[in-house]
Amino acid sequence: MKESKTIAALFDFDGVVMDTETQYSIFWGEQGRKYHPELPGFDRLIKGQTLVQIYDKYFAGMEEAQTQIRKDLDLFEMNMTYDYIPGVLNFIDDLKKHDVKLAVVTSSNTKKMENVYRSHPELPQLFDSIVTANQFKESKPNPECFILGAEILGATPGDSYVFEDSFHGLKAGNAAGSTVIGLATTNPREAIEGKAHYIIDDFKGFTFEKLVEVKA
């Protein structure tokens, strides 16, 4: 008897599970104006990257700035609101009914996620695994995180669906060889057109049946 394949759903966190990107845009917009006024739209440049990657690329050798940003970011994240993207809870429940394995794959670190758990203690039980930046070396657009997420769930990247909103994340999902569902929560549809196999505004009305109709 042929063993059935494990289907995995790999969710980015910010802008995919939780509606937080507008808040981060405010924070990183302020950092850009303060430290890199020569880079307009700084908040868009860093989306989908880990803090370490942001430091290495934009704040190398700026130890005092790194320390201050980390301090300010910790305080900012403690006071953020974490609201679910519309329809995501119903969609997750539907996937579970069809034995789909679920993981969050995020560039956020463990400390940030602990802030989320205080607001939503139920979150870890919604997923089979939560993969954070502490568990992989290369950040998006490198596909390492999604390849790792699929492996943890016992699936292959080719049998996985990646849900992303950022340009870096969409590139990573495609590079992993997964079917990529783009969410127009951070960038408009026309901006991510051609970067995902299917685009949705949110998860309202999206189901397992509709998902499996999407082909990479």
Rosetta blueprint (number, residue, H / E / L):
1 M L
2 K L
3 E L
4 S L
5 K L
6 T L
7 I L
8 A E
9 A E
10 L E
11 F E
12 D L
13 F L
14 D E
15 G L
16 V L
17 V L
18 M E
19 D L
20 T L
21 E H
22 T H
23 Q H
24 Y H
25 S H
26 I H
27 F H
28 W H
29 G H
30 E H
31 Q H
32 G H
33 R H
34 K H
35 Y H
36 H L
37 P L
38 E L
39 L L
40 P L
41 G L
42 F H
43 D H
44 R H
45 L H
46 I L
47 K L
48 G L
49 Q L
50 T L
51 L H
52 V H
53 Q H
54 I H
55 Y H
56 D H
57 K H
58 Y H
59 F L
60 A L
61 G L
62 M L
63 E H
64 E H
65 A H
66 Q H
67 T H
68 Q H
69 I H
70 R H
71 K H
72 D H
73 L H
74 D H
75 L H
76 F H
77 E H
78 M H
79 N L
80 M L
81 T L
82 Y L
83 D L
84 Y E
85 I L
86 P L
87 G L
88 V H
89 L H
90 N H
91 F H
92 I H
93 D H
94 D H
95 L H
96 K H
97 K H
98 H L
99 D L
100 V L
101 K E
102 L E
103 A E
104 V E
105 V E
106 T L
107 S L
108 S L
109 N L
110 T H
111 K H
112 K H
113 M H
114 E H
115 N H
116 V H
117 Y H
118 R H
119 S H
120 H L
121 P L
122 E L
123 L H
124 P H
125 Q H
126 L H
127 F L
128 D L
129 S E
130 I E
131 V E
132 T L
133 A H
134 N H
135 Q H
136 F L
137 K L
138 E L
139 S L
140 K L
141 P L
142 N L
143 P L
144 E H
145 C H
146 F H
147 I H
148 L H
149 G H
150 A H
151 E H
152 I H
153 L L
154 G L
155 A L
156 T L
157 P H
158 G H
159 D H
160 S E
161 Y E
162 V E
163 F E
164 E E
165 D L
166 S L
167 F H
168 H H
169 G H
170 L H
171 K H
172 A H
173 G H
174 N H
175 A H
176 A H
177 G L
178 S L
179 T E
180 V E
181 I E
182 G E
183 L E
184 A L
185 T L
186 T L
187 N L
188 P L
189 R H
190 E H
191 A H
192 I H
193 E L
194 G L
195 K L
196 A L
197 H L
198 Y E
199 I E
200 I E
201 D L
202 D L
203 F L
204 K L
205 G L
206 F L
207 T L
208 F H
209 E H
210 K H
211 L H
212 V H
213 E L
214 V L
215 K L
216 A L
